[in-house]
């Protein structure tokens, strides 16, 4: 089976890398919830309820790590990535 990262579209991979890099170098950087939800296929309503209109890069990383596993399936397969196998 292909690795998880190999299955990501280029834009998905880039978005993840950007958020991870910002979280590492400047964890308090404010990012817009709406844009993050769209790019990372996250639950925008839930994010707005928890964080308002902006959240820090470190909050994004924590949110993704703790969100339901179904998020990963939506992230990978909801974007037209073929199932390997």
Protein Blocks (a to p, Z undefined) as FASTA:
>chain_A
ZZfklmpcfklmmmmmmmmmmmmmmmmbccdfklmmmmnopafklmmmmnomadcfklmm
mmmmmmcfklmmmmmmmnopaceZZ
